Amino acid sequence: MQQERSSGLIRPHQFSIHVLTRALDSASIIVALYIATAYYDVEINHDYLLPVMACIALFTVFAEYNGIYQGWRGEPMFDEAWRILLSWLMAFALVALGILFFAHEFNYSQESIQLFLPLVPALIILTHTIKRLALSLLRQQGLNTRTYAILGANPLGKRLETALSQLPWLGYKLVGYYDDRNEEPNRRLDLKEQHIGDFNTLLQNAREGKIDHIYITLPLRAETRISDMVSKLADSTASINIVPDFFTFNLIQSKWTNVQGIPVVSLFDTPFSEFDGFIKRLEDLLLCAVILPIIFIPMLLIAIGIKLTSRGPVLFKQKRYGINGEEINVWKFRSMTVCENGNDIKQATKNDVRITPFGNFLRKTSLDELPQFINVLQGCMSVVGPRPHAVAHNELYRKKIQGYMLRHKVKPGITGLAQINGCRGETDTIDKMEARIHHDLEYIKKWSLWLDLKIVFLTTFKGFVNNQAY
């Protein structure tokens, strides 16, 4: 095994690969400058070269900070591309500000700069993509591979093996499972030929350099035993990884953080902290800027229709729960003869006598929700997110559905994943509300800008008209 492992390994060149990557990134910036200036027939002189050198230096710093030059196995290319773009924009912005503040004259071709700005990240992302493809091909041929062993022949270990086997381009080769516990369905599985031996065998193989990575999938209650094993495995060059069995929890945006060097695992968290929160707010404002001019005339006609068909105000506000469970006032077009906003609110039902004829049309088409764009502008709602429920309904269902309040880790939305999947209207059974909550939590787990845009797009086809909306 030792000879087979060595012949297929190019790990000693890992440092060279990272150096080459940095060099290619720097070369991409220079090539982008050459293309941008040559395209507009602009001469390259020190006025261009000095700022570009500063861009290269700053980009390298930001790229290092954003983890671009770390190992990428298992990480989507989209995530790396996003960090490349962010690093470049930060570097370019600083250099541009420096030029504006300290340069006496602006001697740059505006057209060349406009081409140079997007061309740099495009070239860098292209080179990183090519590098990934090249390394993937090498790994498929048995080069640049990693051997790994799983300490714990249990369902979690099997789940880990399945996940890694679905990504062959990572180049991870399973040596086998090591476990010395008694065979039990929920403790140790009967893996037959995949089970190599006990912990002592693993320790010996690790010391002999036959294993690159060891994944410990023992249960959290085996803390003392894990600590002892890790201490002994320190007498090897294998990378040790502990895989905690957090899958017993319904994880919501879980992540690792640290407090003064103390590792902390977040089980339930919001996806909109720091930069993602800024992106989400910017998305809401841009969508409002596009949608509000389109719906202004329809909203005006709806207001006139309400005044002509029934007595009462055009708009009414109702208390709902917003982010972190705080009460907010949600605006709606009035669709009933009453404006209920107390602690006991009856859900609208089929043929509800409180609903006006025109209000029935508004509710069927979800047009009564349009004033909630005011809430979005105020910042207490988002265009996309879990639909806000009345306070009285929240207090009822939080006692019946586990994890119900986790939907309030984000701002409520005008539309959401539940709505485009048909979860609208009366929740006369607990199953209907559970279906809504399932989609709400899935949205928080899987949030991305693209998911939001997909939901907005599908809402125009699926989210407005629904026979279950009363």
N, C-alpha and C positions, 0 to 999 in steps of 0.2 A: 504493500500500500504506500509506503514511503516514497518509493521510486516513481510510482504512478502519479502521486501528488506533486512531486517536484517537476516532472516533465511538463505538466500542464499549467505551471504557475508563472506569472510575470509580476507578482507583487513587489519584488525588489525595484521595479520600474515605476511603482505608483507615484513616487515623488517626482520622477521625470515627467509623468503624464500631467500632473498638476502644474509643473513649471511650463510645459508645452501649452497647456490650456491658457495660462496667464499670458504667455507670449502671443498666442493666436488672438486673444481678446484685444491686446494692445495693437497688434497688426491690423485687426478689423477696424479699429478706430482710425488708424492712419489711412487704410484703404478707402474707408468711407469719405474721408476728407479729400483724397485724391479724386474719387469719382465725382463728388459734389462740385469741386472746383473745375475739374476738366469739363464737366457737362455744360457749365455756364462760361467756359473759357476764361476762368479767373486764375491769375498767377498766385502760386503758393509762396509766401514769404514769411518772415519772422512774426508778422502780425497774426498769422494763422498758426504757425508751428508752436509758439509759446503757449497759447490757450489750449491747444490740443494736447501738449505734453501735460498740462495741468489736469485736463480731463482724464487722461490715462491714469495719472497718479491717484486722483480722487476716485475714479471708478474702481481701481484695484482695492482701495481701502473699503469702499462701500460694499463691493462684491465679497470681500473677505468677511465683513461684518454680517452680511446677509446669508452667509453659508454657501455661496455659489461654488467654491472650490473644495468643499467637503465631499465625501462619498455620496453618490446619488442613487445607489442601488435601492430599489423599491419606491423611489420618489417619482411622481409623474413629471413629465417634461413641462407641462403647463405651469406647475409650481415654480420650477427653475426659471422658465421664461419670464414669469411675473417678477421674480426677484431681480433678474437681469435688467428688465425694463425700469424697475424702481431704482436700482443702483445707478443706472445711466442718467435718469432724469434728475436725481439728486446731484450727481457730479456736474452735469451740464448746467443746472440751475445755479450752483455755487460759482462756477466759472463765469457765467453770464452776468451774475450780480457783481462780481469783481470787475468785469470789464466796464459795466455801466457806472460804477462808483469811481474807478481809478483811471480809466482811459480818457484822454483829453479829446480824442476824435474817434468817430466810429467809421473805420475803414474796411468794413466787411460787406461782402455781397449777401444781401438779404435772401436772395433766391438759393444761393449755395448753402446757407445756414438752414433754411427750411427743408432742403433735401438731406443735409448732413444729420439733422436731429433724429429723424426716424430710421435713417439708413444704418446707423451704428448698432442699435439693438437688434435690427433685423439680421445683420451680418453675424453678430455675436451669437444670437439664438441659432442661426443656421449652423455655425461651426460646432456649437455644443450638441446639436441634434446629430450632426454627422459623426461626432466623437462617440455618442451613445450607440449609434447604429454599428459603427466599426467594432466597438468593444463587445456589443451583443453578438455579432458574428463570430468574434474570437471565442466567446464563451460557449456558443453553440458547437464550436469545434473542439471544445475541451480545454481551451486556454483561458487564463485569468479567472479560474474558478475558485470557489471557496468550499471547503468541506465543513459540515456541521453535524453535531450530535444533539440529541434531545434527552435531557435528564428528567425522566418522568413519563412513563408509558401510559398516559391517561388521555381522556378526551381532549383536553386543552393542547397537549402535545400533538395529537393527531390533527387537530384543527390548524395548528401552526404548520405542520408538514404539508397539508393540503393547500394552504395559502401560498407557501413557497413553491410548490410544484406547479402552480398555475402561472408562475412567472419564470419560465426557463431562461429568459434572457438575463436574469440576475446572476446566473452561473453558480448557484448554491447546490451542492451535492450532499445528500443525506448519507452519513456513515451508518447510523442506526440509533435505536433507543437504548437507554441504560436505566435500569430500575431494579431494586432488590426488595421491593414490597410484595406482599401476597397479591395474587390475582383476584380482583373484584371488579364488577362492571363499572362502578363509578370511581374506582381508585386506580387500578392498574388493568389495562387491556391486554388481551392475549394477541400479541402482534407476531408471534411465531418467529419467522426467519429475520424479521427486522429487529428483534430484541437481541442485542449483542452480548450484554452481560450486566453486572452490577456496577456500583459506584467505583469500586476498586479497579475494575477493568477500565472504566472511563478515565480514571486518574492516570493509570499507566499509559493508555493510548495518548492522552493529552501531553504527558511528560515526554513521550517519544516523538511529539510533533506531528502526529497523524490527524489531528483535528484543529481546524482554524477557529471555529465558533462553537460554543456550548450554550444551549438554551435550557434554562432550568424552568420547568413547568410544574413543579411541585406546588401543592396548595399553600395558601398563606399561613395556615396554622402550623406548618412545618418550619417556622422561622428559625428555631434553634438548630435544626438539622441542616437547613440551607446555609446558615452562617458557618457551620463547621465545614461543609463541603466547599464553600467559596474560599475559605482559608487554605484548604489543602490544594485547591486548584490554582492558587496563586503560585504554586511551584511548577508552573508551565507557562508557555507563551500563548495559550489559547485565549481568545476574547470571550469573556463570560457575560451572558445576558440573562437576566431574570425576567420571565414572562408572568406577571401577576394575573391571577384569574379574576379580572374585573368584569368579565362577561356575565357574572351572576347579577350585576347591576345594570339598570337601564341607562347606559352612559349617554350624556348629553354634552357634546362639545368638550369632552375630557381632554386634558393636556397636562404635561409636566411643567411645574414651576419650581422655584426655590426661594426660600426665605433665609437670607444670610448663610447660604451654603447648605441649608436643610432641604432635601427634595420633598416636594409636596405634589400630590396627585389631585387634580380637580376632576370630580365625577360629573357634576352638573354645573354648566357655565354657559354664558351667552357667547354666540359667535361674533358679536359686534363690539368687541373691545378694541381699543386703540385704532389702528389704521382701518380695519374692516368696518368699524363703526362710522368712520368718516366716509368710506366708500358707500355704505348703505344710505347715509343721509344725503350725499351727493346724488345718488341714484333717485331718491325720492323727489328731490328738488327738480332734477332734470325731467323726470316723468311728469311732474306737475306742470312744468313749463310747456310740455308737449300736449298734455291731455286737457288742461283747463281751457285753452282757447277753443278746442274742438267741442267741449261739452257746455260752453257758456250759453249758447243759444238754446240747446235742449233744456238746460236747467231753467232758463227764463220761461220757456213755454210750459214746463212742468209746474213752476210756481203759479203761473196764470191759471193753469188747469185746476190746481188745488183750490185756489180762491173762488173759482167759478162753480165748483162742484160740491163744496162742503164748507161749513163754518169752522173757523179756527185758524191758528197760525199756519204759515207755509212750512216753517221749520220747527222742529222741536229737538231738544237735547235730552239724552238719557245717560244715567250714570253706568259706566262699565269699568272693568278692571283693565289697566294698562300695564306697562312694563313694571316688573317687580311687585305686581299686585296693587299698585296705587290706583285710586279712583280717578277717572277722567270723564269728561262730558263729551259724548259722541253725538255729532249732528246727523240728522236724517230729515228727509222730506216726510211730512205728516201723511200717513196712509190710513189712519184710523180716526174715529170720531172722538177718541180720548188720547191723552198724552201721558201714559203711565210712566212713573219714574220713582216708584217707592220700593219697599222691601219685599212686596209680594206682587210679582209681575207674571201674568198668565201668558204663556206662549201662544202665538197666533195658530189657529187650527183651520182645517178646511171648512169653508162656509162660515167663518167667524163673523158674527153680526157687527163687530166693532169696526171691521174694515170697510171703507167706502168703495164704491164701484171703481172710481179712478185709482184709489189706493191699491186695489187688488191688481190692477195692471202694473202699477209701479213696483209692487212686491214681486210679482211674477217675473218681471224683467230686471230686477235689482236696481232700477233707476232711483229708488228711494235712498240708496246708499251714496249717491253722487256728492252730496254735501260733505261727506267725510274727507274729501280732498282738502277742505278747510282744516280738518284735524291734522292732515299730513303736513300742511304748511306750518301749523302751530308746533309741530314736532312731537306730538303725543301719539301719533299713529304713523304707519308706513303704508305705502301702496300695496306691498305684499307682506303677509304675515298671518298668524292665526286670527280668525275672526273674533272680535270682542263679544263676550257674553254679558248679559245683564248681571249685576252684582248678586241679585237673589239666586240666579241660576248657578253662578260660580260657587256660592256657599253650599248649594245643594250637591253639586256633582263632585266637588273636591273631597267630600266625605265618602263618595261611592266609587270613584275611579282613581286608582293608584297613579301618581305622577301627574295628576290633572294640572296642578299649579305650575309645573315646569314650563307650560306653554307661555307663561308670563315672564320668561327669561328674555323675551324679545318684545318689541312693540307690536300691538295688534295691527292687523292689516285690513284693507278694503277687500282684497281677494287673497286666496291662499291655496295651498296644495289640497286641502280638504274640499274646497269649492269646485276645483276643476275635476275632482274625482267623484262628484255627485253628492257630497255630504252637505246638503242644504236643507232648509225647511225645519219642520217640527221634529223634535227629538222626544217622541212619545215613549221610546224604549231606551234602556240603558245601553243596548248594543249600538244604537245609532250615535249616541254621544261618544262611546268608546271608539267608534270608527273615526269620528272627527279628531279626537285626541291623538289617535295613532298617526294620522296624517300630519297633524300639527307638530308632533315630536319628531317625525321623520324629516320635516322641513328644517327644524332647528339643527338636527344632526348633520344634514347634507347641504346646508345653505351654501350657495355660491351666487355670484352675480348672474351667471348663465341660467341658474335655476329660477331666479326671480324673473328674468326676461322671458323665459319659457312659460312661466305661470301667467304673466301679463298677456302674452300672445294667445295662450289657450283659453284665457278667460273670455276673450272676444268670441270664441266659438262654443265654449262649454259652461262658462261661469255666470252668464247673465240669465238666460231663460231656463227654468227648471219647474217641472210639474209638482215637485214636492215643496216649493216655496209658497207659503200662504201669507 
